[in-house]
Amino acid sequence: MNPITYTNEVHREKYNFILEETNKVLLLVGLEVTKEGRIIQVVQAKTLDEADRRVNNLKKQHYNRAIHDEVKKYCIEDYLRKD
């Protein structure tokens, strides 16, 4: 899950998909892969629904706030910092 492998813009969506799917499984054993590609310990998810909610939380926030795709593309880091 080394992000350097996915630096090409075309591969970034694939990286995000793989990261989310991997984290769904890992959350069930109390682990998570960060955006930096490192594995960290987290609070273990008890159910598949909880794992899905935790992985998809950022997507839901974007949807709920109706953030335009172009804004997400260029301003996601600022958004995550709540700037």
mmCIF file of the N, C-alpha and C atoms, coordinates in Angstrom:
data_MODEL
# 
_entry.id   MODEL 
# 
loop_
_atom_site.group_PDB 
_atom_site.id 
_atom_site.type_symbol 
_atom_site.label_atom_id 
_atom_site.label_alt_id 
_atom_site.label_comp_id 
_atom_site.label_asym_id 
_atom_site.label_entity_id 
_atom_site.label_seq_id 
_atom_site.pdbx_PDB_ins_code 
_atom_site.Cartn_x 
_atom_site.Cartn_y 
_atom_site.Cartn_z 
_atom_site.occupancy 
_atom_site.B_iso_or_equiv 
_atom_site.pdbx_formal_charge 
_atom_site.auth_seq_id 
_atom_site.auth_comp_id 
_atom_site.auth_asym_id 
_atom_site.auth_atom_id 
_atom_site.pdbx_PDB_model_num 
ATOM 1   N N  . MET A 1 1  ? 0.817   -1.199 0.000   1.00 0.00 ? 1  MET A N  1 
ATOM 2   C CA . MET A 1 1  ? 0.000   0.000  0.000   1.00 0.00 ? 1  MET A CA 1 
ATOM 3   C C  . MET A 1 1  ? 0.859   1.260  0.000   1.00 0.00 ? 1  MET A C  1 
ATOM 4   N N  . ASN A 1 2  ? 2.032   1.164  -0.548  1.00 0.00 ? 2  ASN A N  1 
ATOM 5   C CA . ASN A 1 2  ? 2.909   2.322  -0.630  1.00 0.00 ? 2  ASN A CA 1 
ATOM 6   C C  . ASN A 1 2  ? 2.316   3.332  -1.610  1.00 0.00 ? 2  ASN A C  1 
ATOM 7   N N  . PRO A 1 3  ? 1.981   4.541  -1.151  1.00 0.00 ? 3  PRO A N  1 
ATOM 8   C CA . PRO A 1 3  ? 1.332   5.520  -2.021  1.00 0.00 ? 3  PRO A CA 1 
ATOM 9   C C  . PRO A 1 3  ? 2.177   5.938  -3.221  1.00 0.00 ? 3  PRO A C  1 
ATOM 10  N N  . ILE A 1 4  ? 3.480   5.754  -3.161  1.00 0.00 ? 4  ILE A N  1 
ATOM 11  C CA . ILE A 1 4  ? 4.326   6.164  -4.283  1.00 0.00 ? 4  ILE A CA 1 
ATOM 12  C C  . ILE A 1 4  ? 3.989   5.373  -5.554  1.00 0.00 ? 4  ILE A C  1 
ATOM 13  N N  . THR A 1 5  ? 3.460   4.192  -5.379  1.00 0.00 ? 5  THR A N  1 
ATOM 14  C CA . THR A 1 5  ? 3.071   3.360  -6.511  1.00 0.00 ? 5  THR A CA 1 
ATOM 15  C C  . THR A 1 5  ? 1.890   3.956  -7.271  1.00 0.00 ? 5  THR A C  1 
ATOM 16  N N  . TYR A 1 6  ? 1.122   4.814  -6.616  1.00 0.00 ? 6  TYR A N  1 
ATOM 17  C CA . TYR A 1 6  ? -0.121  5.339  -7.192  1.00 0.00 ? 6  TYR A CA 1 
ATOM 18  C C  . TYR A 1 6  ? -0.063  6.843  -7.425  1.00 0.00 ? 6  TYR A C  1 
ATOM 19  N N  . THR A 1 7  ? 1.095   7.394  -7.687  1.00 0.00 ? 7  THR A N  1 
ATOM 20  C CA . THR A 1 7  ? 1.214   8.847  -7.836  1.00 0.00 ? 7  THR A CA 1 
ATOM 21  C C  . THR A 1 7  ? 0.555   9.375  -9.097  1.00 0.00 ? 7  THR A C  1 
ATOM 22  N N  . ASN A 1 8  ? 0.465   8.567  -10.123 1.00 0.00 ? 8  ASN A N  1 
ATOM 23  C CA . ASN A 1 8  ? -0.185  8.973  -11.359 1.00 0.00 ? 8  ASN A CA 1 
ATOM 24  C C  . ASN A 1 8  ? -1.663  9.239  -11.068 1.00 0.00 ? 8  ASN A C  1 
ATOM 25  N N  . GLU A 1 9  ? -2.187  10.342 -11.565 1.00 0.00 ? 9  GLU A N  1 
ATOM 26  C CA . GLU A 1 9  ? -3.584  10.734 -11.321 1.00 0.00 ? 9  GLU A CA 1 
ATOM 27  C C  . GLU A 1 9  ? -4.569  9.619  -11.683 1.00 0.00 ? 9  GLU A C  1 
ATOM 28  N N  . VAL A 1 10 ? -4.268  8.884  -12.728 1.00 0.00 ? 10 VAL A N  1 
ATOM 29  C CA . VAL A 1 10 ? -5.144  7.794  -13.177 1.00 0.00 ? 10 VAL A CA 1 
ATOM 30  C C  . VAL A 1 10 ? -5.232  6.698  -12.119 1.00 0.00 ? 10 VAL A C  1 
ATOM 31  N N  . HIS A 1 11 ? -4.172  6.470  -11.376 1.00 0.00 ? 11 HIS A N  1 
ATOM 32  C CA . HIS A 1 11 ? -4.129  5.384  -10.399 1.00 0.00 ? 11 HIS A CA 1 
ATOM 33  C C  . HIS A 1 11 ? -4.652  5.766  -9.020  1.00 0.00 ? 11 HIS A C  1 
ATOM 34  N N  . ARG A 1 12 ? -4.885  7.027  -8.784  1.00 0.00 ? 12 ARG A N  1 
ATOM 35  C CA . ARG A 1 12 ? -5.288  7.465  -7.438  1.00 0.00 ? 12 ARG A CA 1 
ATOM 36  C C  . ARG A 1 12 ? -6.648  6.918  -7.022  1.00 0.00 ? 12 ARG A C  1 
ATOM 37  N N  . GLU A 1 13 ? -7.584  6.869  -7.937  1.00 0.00 ? 13 GLU A N  1 
ATOM 38  C CA . GLU A 1 13 ? -8.898  6.313  -7.598  1.00 0.00 ? 13 GLU A CA 1 
ATOM 39  C C  . GLU A 1 13 ? -8.769  4.836  -7.251  1.00 0.00 ? 13 GLU A C  1 
ATOM 40  N N  . LYS A 1 14 ? -7.921  4.136  -7.971  1.00 0.00 ? 14 LYS A N  1 
ATOM 41  C CA . LYS A 1 14 ? -7.667  2.723  -7.681  1.00 0.00 ? 14 LYS A CA 1 
ATOM 42  C C  . LYS A 1 14 ? -7.068  2.578  -6.285  1.00 0.00 ? 14 LYS A C  1 
ATOM 43  N N  . TYR A 1 15 ? -6.116  3.445  -5.955  1.00 0.00 ? 15 TYR A N  1 
ATOM 44  C CA . TYR A 1 15 ? -5.492  3.413  -4.629  1.00 0.00 ? 15 TYR A CA 1 
ATOM 45  C C  . TYR A 1 15 ? -6.537  3.616  -3.534  1.00 0.00 ? 15 TYR A C  1 
ATOM 46  N N  . ASN A 1 16 ? -7.381  4.604  -3.709  1.00 0.00 ? 16 ASN A N  1 
ATOM 47  C CA . ASN A 1 16 ? -8.410  4.874  -2.704  1.00 0.00 ? 16 ASN A CA 1 
ATOM 48  C C  . ASN A 1 16 ? -9.346  3.689  -2.539  1.00 0.00 ? 16 ASN A C  1 
ATOM 49  N N  . PHE A 1 17 ? -9.718  3.050  -3.649  1.00 0.00 ? 17 PHE A N  1 
ATOM 50  C CA . PHE A 1 17 ? -10.593 1.881  -3.590  1.00 0.00 ? 17 PHE A CA 1 
ATOM 51  C C  . PHE A 1 17 ? -9.905  0.744  -2.840  1.00 0.00 ? 17 PHE A C  1 
ATOM 52  N N  . ILE A 1 18 ? -8.661  0.443  -3.198  1.00 0.00 ? 18 ILE A N  1 
ATOM 53  C CA . ILE A 1 18 ? -7.920  -0.646 -2.546  1.00 0.00 ? 18 ILE A CA 1 
ATOM 54  C C  . ILE A 1 18 ? -7.727  -0.341 -1.056  1.00 0.00 ? 18 ILE A C  1 
ATOM 55  N N  . LEU A 1 19 ? -7.408  0.902  -0.737  1.00 0.00 ? 19 LEU A N  1 
ATOM 56  C CA . LEU A 1 19 ? -7.219  1.296  0.657   1.00 0.00 ? 19 LEU A CA 1 
ATOM 57  C C  . LEU A 1 19 ? -8.495  1.082  1.464   1.00 0.00 ? 19 LEU A C  1 
ATOM 58  N N  . GLU A 1 20 ? -9.630  1.501  0.925   1.00 0.00 ? 20 GLU A N  1 
ATOM 59  C CA . GLU A 1 20 ? -10.902 1.336  1.629   1.00 0.00 ? 20 GLU A CA 1 
ATOM 60  C C  . GLU A 1 20 ? -11.248 -0.130 1.823   1.00 0.00 ? 20 GLU A C  1 
ATOM 61  N N  . GLU A 1 21 ? -11.097 -0.923 0.770   1.00 0.00 ? 21 GLU A N  1 
ATOM 62  C CA . GLU A 1 21 ? -11.438 -2.338 0.867   1.00 0.00 ? 21 GLU A CA 1 
ATOM 63  C C  . GLU A 1 21 ? -10.512 -3.069 1.843   1.00 0.00 ? 21 GLU A C  1 
ATOM 64  N N  . THR A 1 22 ? -9.250  -2.717 1.835   1.00 0.00 ? 22 THR A N  1 
ATOM 65  C CA . THR A 1 22 ? -8.287  -3.317 2.766   1.00 0.00 ? 22 THR A CA 1 
ATOM 66  C C  . THR A 1 22 ? -8.640  -2.932 4.197   1.00 0.00 ? 22 THR A C  1 
ATOM 67  N N  . ASN A 1 23 ? -8.964  -1.670 4.404   1.00 0.00 ? 23 ASN A N  1 
ATOM 68  C CA . ASN A 1 23 ? -9.283  -1.212 5.752   1.00 0.00 ? 23 ASN A CA 1 
ATOM 69  C C  . ASN A 1 23 ? -10.566 -1.814 6.289   1.00 0.00 ? 23 ASN A C  1 
ATOM 70  N N  . LYS A 1 24 ? -11.514 -2.145 5.431   1.00 0.00 ? 24 LYS A N  1 
ATOM 71  C CA . LYS A 1 24 ? -12.735 -2.806 5.899   1.00 0.00 ? 24 LYS A CA 1 
ATOM 72  C C  . LYS A 1 24 ? -12.388 -4.113 6.592   1.00 0.00 ? 24 LYS A C  1 
ATOM 73  N N  . VAL A 1 25 ? -11.467 -4.854 6.032   1.00 0.00 ? 25 VAL A N  1 
ATOM 74  C CA . VAL A 1 25 ? -11.054 -6.128 6.619   1.00 0.00 ? 25 VAL A CA 1 
ATOM 75  C C  . VAL A 1 25 ? -10.204 -5.896 7.870   1.00 0.00 ? 25 VAL A C  1 
ATOM 76  N N  . LEU A 1 26 ? -9.238  -5.001 7.758   1.00 0.00 ? 26 LEU A N  1 
ATOM 77  C CA . LEU A 1 26 ? -8.317  -4.769 8.865   1.00 0.00 ? 26 LEU A CA 1 
ATOM 78  C C  . LEU A 1 26 ? -9.005  -4.200 10.106  1.00 0.00 ? 26 LEU A C  1 
ATOM 79  N N  . LEU A 1 27 ? -10.025 -3.368 9.909   1.00 0.00 ? 27 LEU A N  1 
ATOM 80  C CA . LEU A 1 27 ? -10.729 -2.795 11.052  1.00 0.00 ? 27 LEU A CA 1 
ATOM 81  C C  . LEU A 1 27 ? -11.331 -3.875 11.940  1.00 0.00 ? 27 LEU A C  1 
ATOM 82  N N  . LEU A 1 28 ? -11.679 -4.994 11.357  1.00 0.00 ? 28 LEU A N  1 
ATOM 83  C CA . LEU A 1 28 ? -12.281 -6.086 12.121  1.00 0.00 ? 28 LEU A CA 1 
ATOM 84  C C  . LEU A 1 28 ? -11.278 -6.770 13.045  1.00 0.00 ? 28 LEU A C  1 
ATOM 85  N N  . VAL A 1 29 ? -9.982  -6.536 12.823  1.00 0.00 ? 29 VAL A N  1 
ATOM 86  C CA . VAL A 1 29 ? -8.957  -7.073 13.725  1.00 0.00 ? 29 VAL A CA 1 
ATOM 87  C C  . VAL A 1 29 ? -8.213  -5.950 14.454  1.00 0.00 ? 29 VAL A C  1 
ATOM 88  N N  . GLY A 1 30 ? -8.704  -4.717 14.334  1.00 0.00 ? 30 GLY A N  1 
ATOM 89  C CA . GLY A 1 30 ? -8.140  -3.606 15.074  1.00 0.00 ? 30 GLY A CA 1 
ATOM 90  C C  . GLY A 1 30 ? -6.936  -2.947 14.427  1.00 0.00 ? 30 GLY A C  1 
ATOM 91  N N  . LEU A 1 31 ? -6.845  -3.035 13.113  1.00 0.00 ? 31 LEU A N  1 
ATOM 92  C CA . LEU A 1 31 ? -5.751  -2.404 12.381  1.00 0.00 ? 31 LEU A CA 1 
ATOM 93  C C  . LEU A 1 31 ? -6.308  -1.522 11.274  1.00 0.00 ? 31 LEU A C  1 
ATOM 94  N N  . GLU A 1 32 ? -5.448  -0.632 10.762  1.00 0.00 ? 32 GLU A N  1 
ATOM 95  C CA . GLU A 1 32 ? -5.848  0.236  9.658   1.00 0.00 ? 32 GLU A CA 1 
ATOM 96  C C  . GLU A 1 32 ? -4.597  0.670  8.898   1.00 0.00 ? 32 GLU A C  1 
ATOM 97  N N  . VAL A 1 33 ? -4.719  0.781  7.578   1.00 0.00 ? 33 VAL A N  1 
ATOM 98  C CA . VAL A 1 33 ? -3.639  1.325  6.759   1.00 0.00 ? 33 VAL A CA 1 
ATOM 99  C C  . VAL A 1 33 ? -3.910  2.814  6.608   1.00 0.00 ? 33 VAL A C  1 
ATOM 100 N N  . THR A 1 34 ? -2.916  3.640  6.954   1.00 0.00 ? 34 THR A N  1 
ATOM 101 C CA . THR A 1 34 ? -3.071  5.090  6.842   1.00 0.00 ? 34 THR A CA 1 
ATOM 102 C C  . THR A 1 34 ? -2.841  5.523  5.404   1.00 0.00 ? 34 THR A C  1 
ATOM 103 N N  . LYS A 1 35 ? -3.134  6.774  5.119   1.00 0.00 ? 35 LYS A N  1 
ATOM 104 C CA . LYS A 1 35 ? -2.885  7.333  3.786   1.00 0.00 ? 35 LYS A CA 1 
ATOM 105 C C  . LYS A 1 35 ? -1.402  7.306  3.441   1.00 0.00 ? 35 LYS A C  1 
ATOM 106 N N  . GLU A 1 36 ? -0.553  7.238  4.459   1.00 0.00 ? 36 GLU A N  1 
ATOM 107 C CA . GLU A 1 36 ? 0.895   7.153  4.236   1.00 0.00 ? 36 GLU A CA 1 
ATOM 108 C C  . GLU A 1 36 ? 1.339   5.725  3.926   1.00 0.00 ? 36 GLU A C  1 
ATOM 109 N N  . GLY A 1 37 ? 0.405   4.767  4.020   1.00 0.00 ? 37 GLY A N  1 
ATOM 110 C CA . GLY A 1 37 ? 0.727   3.374  3.727   1.00 0.00 ? 37 GLY A CA 1 
ATOM 111 C C  . GLY A 1 37 ? 1.241   2.596  4.922   1.00 0.00 ? 37 GLY A C  1 
ATOM 112 N N  . ARG A 1 38 ? 1.120   3.159  6.117   1.00 0.00 ? 38 ARG A N  1 
ATOM 113 C CA . ARG A 1 38 ? 1.571   2.471  7.326   1.00 0.00 ? 38 ARG A CA 1 
ATOM 114 C C  . ARG A 1 38 ? 0.394   1.802  8.028   1.00 0.00 ? 38 ARG A C  1 
ATOM 115 N N  . ILE A 1 39 ? 0.666   0.686  8.678   1.00 0.00 ? 39 ILE A N  1 
ATOM 116 C CA . ILE A 1 39 ? -0.364  -0.021 9.438   1.00 0.00 ? 39 ILE A CA 1 
ATOM 117 C C  . ILE A 1 39 ? -0.305  0.460  10.883  1.00 0.00 ? 39 ILE A C  1 
ATOM 118 N N  . ILE A 1 40 ? -1.473  0.838  11.405  1.00 0.00 ? 40 ILE A N  1 
ATOM 119 C CA . ILE A 1 40 ? -1.565  1.311  12.784  1.00 0.00 ? 40 ILE A CA 1 
ATOM 120 C C  . ILE A 1 40 ? -2.652  0.534  13.514  1.00 0.00 ? 40 ILE A C  1 
ATOM 121 N N  . GLN A 1 41 ? -2.581  0.525  14.843  1.00 0.00 ? 41 GLN A N  1 
ATOM 122 C CA . GLN A 1 41 ? -3.623  -0.084 15.652  1.00 0.00 ? 41 GLN A CA 1 
ATOM 123 C C  . GLN A 1 41 ? -4.728  0.933  15.892  1.00 0.00 ? 41 GLN A C  1 
ATOM 124 N N  . VAL A 1 42 ? -5.961  0.468  15.790  1.00 0.00 ? 42 VAL A N  1 
ATOM 125 C CA . VAL A 1 42 ? -7.134  1.300  16.024  1.00 0.00 ? 42 VAL A CA 1 
ATOM 126 C C  . VAL A 1 42 ? -8.131  0.494  16.841  1.00 0.00 ? 42 VAL A C  1 
ATOM 127 N N  . VAL A 1 43 ? -9.204  1.134  17.259  1.00 0.00 ? 43 VAL A N  1 
ATOM 128 C CA . VAL A 1 43 ? -10.270 0.432  17.965  1.00 0.00 ? 43 VAL A CA 1 
ATOM 129 C C  . VAL A 1 43 ? -10.902 -0.563 17.004  1.00 0.00 ? 43 VAL A C  1 
ATOM 130 N N  . GLN A 1 44 ? -11.013 -1.791 17.433  1.00 0.00 ? 44 GLN A N  1 
ATOM 131 C CA . GLN A 1 44 ? -11.527 -2.857 16.585  1.00 0.00 ? 44 GLN A CA 1 
ATOM 132 C C  . GLN A 1 44 ? -13.010 -2.652 16.285  1.00 0.00 ? 44 GLN A C  1 
ATOM 133 N N  . ALA A 1 45 ? -13.379 -2.819 15.028  1.00 0.00 ? 45 ALA A N  1 
ATOM 134 C CA . ALA A 1 45 ? -14.788 -2.779 14.634  1.00 0.00 ? 45 ALA A CA 1 
ATOM 135 C C  . ALA A 1 45 ? -15.426 -4.102 15.030  1.00 0.00 ? 45 ALA A C  1 
ATOM 136 N N  . LYS A 1 46 ? -16.631 -4.040 15.532  1.00 0.00 ? 46 LYS A N  1 
ATOM 137 C CA . LYS A 1 46 ? -17.318 -5.251 15.998  1.00 0.00 ? 46 LYS A CA 1 
ATOM 138 C C  . LYS A 1 46 ? -18.188 -5.893 14.919  1.00 0.00 ? 46 LYS A C  1 
ATOM 139 N N  . THR A 1 47 ? -18.632 -5.081 13.953  1.00 0.00 ? 47 THR A N  1 
ATOM 140 C CA . THR A 1 47 ? -19.514 -5.601 12.910  1.00 0.00 ? 47 THR A CA 1 
ATOM 141 C C  . THR A 1 47 ? -19.067 -5.104 11.539  1.00 0.00 ? 47 THR A C  1 
ATOM 142 N N  . LEU A 1 48 ? -19.568 -5.756 10.503  1.00 0.00 ? 48 LEU A N  1 
ATOM 143 C CA . LEU A 1 48 ? -19.283 -5.303 9.136   1.00 0.00 ? 48 LEU A CA 1 
ATOM 144 C C  . LEU A 1 48 ? -19.863 -3.917 8.885   1.00 0.00 ? 48 LEU A C  1 
ATOM 145 N N  . ASP A 1 49 ? -21.037 -3.668 9.432   1.00 0.00 ? 49 ASP A N  1 
ATOM 146 C CA . ASP A 1 49 ? -21.653 -2.345 9.272   1.00 0.00 ? 49 ASP A CA 1 
ATOM 147 C C  . ASP A 1 49 ? -20.795 -1.253 9.894   1.00 0.00 ? 49 ASP A C  1 
ATOM 148 N N  . GLU A 1 50 ? -20.242 -1.524 11.066  1.00 0.00 ? 50 GLU A N  1 
ATOM 149 C CA . GLU A 1 50 ? -19.374 -0.541 11.710  1.00 0.00 ? 50 GLU A CA 1 
ATOM 150 C C  . GLU A 1 50 ? -18.117 -0.295 10.870  1.00 0.00 ? 50 GLU A C  1 
ATOM 151 N N  . ALA A 1 51 ? -17.538 -1.358 10.334  1.00 0.00 ? 51 ALA A N  1 
ATOM 152 C CA . ALA A 1 51 ? -16.350 -1.214 9.480   1.00 0.00 ? 51 ALA A CA 1 
ATOM 153 C C  . ALA A 1 51 ? -16.685 -0.383 8.249   1.00 0.00 ? 51 ALA A C  1 
ATOM 154 N N  . ASP A 1 52 ? -17.820 -0.659 7.615   1.00 0.00 ? 52 ASP A N  1 
ATOM 155 C CA . ASP A 1 52 ? -18.248 0.116  6.446   1.00 0.00 ? 52 ASP A CA 1 
ATOM 156 C C  . ASP A 1 52 ? -18.433 1.584  6.792   1.00 0.00 ? 52 ASP A C  1 
ATOM 157 N N  . ARG A 1 53 ? -19.078 1.856  7.912   1.00 0.00 ? 53 ARG A N  1 
ATOM 158 C CA . ARG A 1 53 ? -19.311 3.249  8.332   1.00 0.00 ? 53 ARG A CA 1 
ATOM 159 C C  . ARG A 1 53 ? -17.991 3.976  8.554   1.00 0.00 ? 53 ARG A C  1 
ATOM 160 N N  . ARG A 1 54 ? -17.062 3.330  9.215   1.00 0.00 ? 54 ARG A N  1 
ATOM 161 C CA . ARG A 1 54 ? -15.794 3.990  9.519   1.00 0.00 ? 54 ARG A CA 1 
ATOM 162 C C  . ARG A 1 54 ? -14.964 4.230  8.268   1.00 0.00 ? 54 ARG A C  1 
ATOM 163 N N  . VAL A 1 55 ? -14.982 3.306  7.339   1.00 0.00 ? 55 VAL A N  1 
ATOM 164 C CA . VAL A 1 55 ? -14.213 3.474  6.101   1.00 0.00 ? 55 VAL A CA 1 
ATOM 165 C C  . VAL A 1 55 ? -14.848 4.512  5.202   1.00 0.00 ? 55 VAL A C  1 
ATOM 166 N N  . ASN A 1 56 ? -16.146 4.537  5.150   1.00 0.00 ? 56 ASN A N  1 
ATOM 167 C CA . ASN A 1 56 ? -16.859 5.418  4.234   1.00 0.00 ? 56 ASN A CA 1 
ATOM 168 C C  . ASN A 1 56 ? -17.248 6.747  4.859   1.00 0.00 ? 56 ASN A C  1 
ATOM 169 N N  . ASN A 1 57 ? -16.790 7.036  6.058   1.00 0.00 ? 57 ASN A N  1 
ATOM 170 C CA . ASN A 1 57 ? -17.172 8.258  6.753   1.00 0.00 ? 57 ASN A CA 1 
ATOM 171 C C  . ASN A 1 57 ? -16.806 9.509  5.962   1.00 0.00 ? 57 ASN A C  1 
ATOM 172 N N  . LEU A 1 58 ? -15.600 9.558  5.414   1.00 0.00 ? 58 LEU A N  1 
ATOM 173 C CA . LEU A 1 58 ? -15.186 10.747 4.677   1.00 0.00 ? 58 LEU A CA 1 
ATOM 174 C C  . LEU A 1 58 ? -16.037 10.937 3.424   1.00 0.00 ? 58 LEU A C  1 
ATOM 175 N N  . LYS A 1 59 ? -16.332 9.864  2.708   1.00 0.00 ? 59 LYS A N  1 
ATOM 176 C CA . LYS A 1 59 ? -17.183 9.976  1.521   1.00 0.00 ? 59 LYS A CA 1 
ATOM 177 C C  . LYS A 1 59 ? -18.559 10.511 1.897   1.00 0.00 ? 59 LYS A C  1 
ATOM 178 N N  . LYS A 1 60 ? -19.097 10.034 3.023   1.00 0.00 ? 60 LYS A N  1 
ATOM 179 C CA . LYS A 1 60 ? -20.408 10.502 3.467   1.00 0.00 ? 60 LYS A CA 1 
ATOM 180 C C  . LYS A 1 60 ? -20.364 11.980 3.827   1.00 0.00 ? 60 LYS A C  1 
ATOM 181 N N  . GLN A 1 61 ? -19.266 12.411 4.465   1.00 0.00 ? 61 GLN A N  1 
ATOM 182 C CA . GLN A 1 61 ? -19.137 13.830 4.795   1.00 0.00 ? 61 GLN A CA 1 
ATOM 183 C C  . GLN A 1 61 ? -19.136 14.669 3.525   1.00 0.00 ? 61 GLN A C  1 
ATOM 184 N N  . HIS A 1 62 ? -18.423 14.228 2.515   1.00 0.00 ? 62 HIS A N  1 
ATOM 185 C CA . HIS A 1 62 ? -18.400 14.962 1.249   1.00 0.00 ? 62 HIS A CA 1 
ATOM 186 C C  . HIS A 1 62 ? -19.793 15.009 0.634   1.00 0.00 ? 62 HIS A C  1 
ATOM 187 N N  . TYR A 1 63 ? -20.475 13.875 0.644   1.00 0.00 ? 63 TYR A N  1 
ATOM 188 C CA . TYR A 1 63 ? -21.810 13.818 0.059   1.00 0.00 ? 63 TYR A CA 1 
ATOM 189 C C  . TYR A 1 63 ? -22.771 14.728 0.833   1.00 0.00 ? 63 TYR A C  1 
ATOM 190 N N  . ASN A 1 64 ? -22.739 14.622 2.153   1.00 0.00 ? 64 ASN A N  1 
ATOM 191 C CA . ASN A 1 64 ? -23.646 15.428 2.977   1.00 0.00 ? 64 ASN A CA 1 
ATOM 192 C C  . ASN A 1 64 ? -23.416 16.918 2.806   1.00 0.00 ? 64 ASN A C  1 
ATOM 193 N N  . ARG A 1 65 ? -22.188 17.312 2.568   1.00 0.00 ? 65 ARG A N  1 
ATOM 194 C CA . ARG A 1 65 ? -21.865 18.727 2.395   1.00 0.00 ? 65 ARG A CA 1 
ATOM 195 C C  . ARG A 1 65 ? -21.949 19.159 0.934   1.00 0.00 ? 65 ARG A C  1 
ATOM 196 N N  . ALA A 1 66 ? -22.248 18.215 0.054   1.00 0.00 ? 66 ALA A N  1 
ATOM 197 C CA . ALA A 1 66 ? -22.387 18.493 -1.386  1.00 0.00 ? 66 ALA A CA 1 
ATOM 198 C C  . ALA A 1 66 ? -21.149 19.207 -1.935  1.00 0.00 ? 66 ALA A C  1 
ATOM 199 N N  . ILE A 1 67 ? -19.986 18.686 -1.574  1.00 0.00 ? 67 ILE A N  1 
ATOM 200 C CA . ILE A 1 67 ? -18.735 19.264 -2.060  1.00 0.00 ? 67 ILE A CA 1 
ATOM 201 C C  . ILE A 1 67 ? -18.516 18.827 -3.507  1.00 0.00 ? 67 ILE A C  1 
ATOM 202 N N  . HIS A 1 68 ? -18.331 19.775 -4.374  1.00 0.00 ? 68 HIS A N  1 
ATOM 203 C CA . HIS A 1 68 ? -18.128 19.505 -5.792  1.00 0.00 ? 68 HIS A CA 1 
ATOM 204 C C  . HIS A 1 68 ? -16.833 18.717 -6.005  1.00 0.00 ? 68 HIS A C  1 
ATOM 205 N N  . ASP A 1 69 ? -16.838 17.828 -7.004  1.00 0.00 ? 69 ASP A N  1 
ATOM 206 C CA . ASP A 1 69 ? -15.678 16.983 -7.284  1.00 0.00 ? 69 ASP A CA 1 
ATOM 207 C C  . ASP A 1 69 ? -14.408 17.789 -7.537  1.00 0.00 ? 69 ASP A C  1 
ATOM 208 N N  . GLU A 1 70 ? -14.512 18.897 -8.216  1.00 0.00 ? 70 GLU A N  1 
ATOM 209 C CA . GLU A 1 70 ? -13.331 19.718 -8.491  1.00 0.00 ? 70 GLU A CA 1 
ATOM 210 C C  . GLU A 1 70 ? -12.771 20.324 -7.202  1.00 0.00 ? 70 GLU A C  1 
ATOM 211 N N  . VAL A 1 71 ? -13.658 20.697 -6.284  1.00 0.00 ? 71 VAL A N  1 
ATOM 212 C CA . VAL A 1 71 ? -13.209 21.240 -5.000  1.00 0.00 ? 71 VAL A CA 1 
ATOM 213 C C  . VAL A 1 71 ? -12.495 20.149 -4.220  1.00 0.00 ? 71 VAL A C  1 
ATOM 214 N N  . LYS A 1 72 ? -13.060 18.945 -4.186  1.00 0.00 ? 72 LYS A N  1 
ATOM 215 C CA . LYS A 1 72 ? -12.418 17.830 -3.485  1.00 0.00 ? 72 LYS A CA 1 
ATOM 216 C C  . LYS A 1 72 ? -11.048 17.548 -4.076  1.00 0.00 ? 72 LYS A C  1 
ATOM 217 N N  . LYS A 1 73 ? -10.973 17.625 -5.385  1.00 0.00 ? 73 LYS A N  1 
ATOM 218 C CA . LYS A 1 73 ? -9.731  17.304 -6.088  1.00 0.00 ? 73 LYS A CA 1 
ATOM 219 C C  . LYS A 1 73 ? -8.580  18.214 -5.656  1.00 0.00 ? 73 LYS A C  1 
ATOM 220 N N  . TYR A 1 74 ? -8.868  19.489 -5.457  1.00 0.00 ? 74 TYR A N  1 
ATOM 221 C CA . TYR A 1 74 ? -7.808  20.453 -5.164  1.00 0.00 ? 74 TYR A CA 1 
ATOM 222 C C  . TYR A 1 74 ? -7.731  20.885 -3.700  1.00 0.00 ? 74 TYR A C  1 
ATOM 223 N N  . CYS A 1 75 ? -8.779  20.641 -2.934  1.00 0.00 ? 75 CYS A N  1 
ATOM 224 C CA . CYS A 1 75 ? -8.815  21.200 -1.582  1.00 0.00 ? 75 CYS A CA 1 
ATOM 225 C C  . CYS A 1 75 ? -9.021  20.156 -0.485  1.00 0.00 ? 75 CYS A C  1 
ATOM 226 N N  . ILE A 1 76 ? -8.877  18.878 -0.790  1.00 0.00 ? 76 ILE A N  1 
ATOM 227 C CA . ILE A 1 76 ? -9.176  17.845 0.194   1.00 0.00 ? 76 ILE A CA 1 
ATOM 228 C C  . ILE A 1 76 ? -8.300  17.963 1.437   1.00 0.00 ? 76 ILE A C  1 
ATOM 229 N N  . GLU A 1 77 ? -7.034  18.282 1.279   1.00 0.00 ? 77 GLU A N  1 
ATOM 230 C CA . GLU A 1 77 ? -6.148  18.394 2.445   1.00 0.00 ? 77 GLU A CA 1 
ATOM 231 C C  . GLU A 1 77 ? -6.605  19.524 3.363   1.00 0.00 ? 77 GLU A C  1 
ATOM 232 N N  . ASP A 1 78 ? -7.010  20.651 2.799   1.00 0.00 ? 78 ASP A N  1 
ATOM 233 C CA . ASP A 1 78 ? -7.517  21.758 3.602   1.00 0.00 ? 78 ASP A CA 1 
ATOM 234 C C  . ASP A 1 78 ? -8.801  21.360 4.314   1.00 0.00 ? 78 ASP A C  1 
ATOM 235 N N  . TYR A 1 79 ? -9.655  20.644 3.614   1.00 0.00 ? 79 TYR A N  1 
ATOM 236 C CA . TYR A 1 79 ? -10.915 20.194 4.187   1.00 0.00 ? 79 TYR A CA 1 
ATOM 237 C C  . TYR A 1 79 ? -10.665 19.258 5.379   1.00 0.00 ? 79 TYR A C  1 
ATOM 238 N N  . LEU A 1 80 ? -9.732  18.321 5.199   1.00 0.00 ? 80 LEU A N  1 
ATOM 239 C CA . LEU A 1 80 ? -9.442  17.382 6.280   1.00 0.00 ? 80 LEU A CA 1 
ATOM 240 C C  . LEU A 1 80 ? -8.862  18.078 7.511   1.00 0.00 ? 80 LEU A C  1 
ATOM 241 N N  . ARG A 1 81 ? -8.154  19.168 7.288   1.00 0.00 ? 81 ARG A N  1 
ATOM 242 C CA . ARG A 1 81 ? -7.609  19.961 8.397   1.00 0.00 ? 81 ARG A CA 1 
ATOM 243 C C  . ARG A 1 81 ? -8.658  20.918 8.961   1.00 0.00 ? 81 ARG A C  1 
ATOM 244 N N  . LYS A 1 82 ? -9.841  20.900 8.355   1.00 0.00 ? 82 LYS A N  1 
ATOM 245 C CA . LYS A 1 82 ? -10.952 21.797 8.731   1.00 0.00 ? 82 LYS A CA 1 
ATOM 246 C C  . LYS A 1 82 ? -10.544 23.245 8.556   1.00 0.00 ? 82 LYS A C  1 
ATOM 247 N N  . ASP A 1 83 ? -9.779  23.519 7.507   1.00 0.00 ? 83 ASP A N  1 
ATOM 248 C CA . ASP A 1 83 ? -9.295  24.869 7.210   1.00 0.00 ? 83 ASP A CA 1 
ATOM 249 C C  . ASP A 1 83 ? -10.287 25.561 6.293   1.00 0.00 ? 83 ASP A C  1 
# 
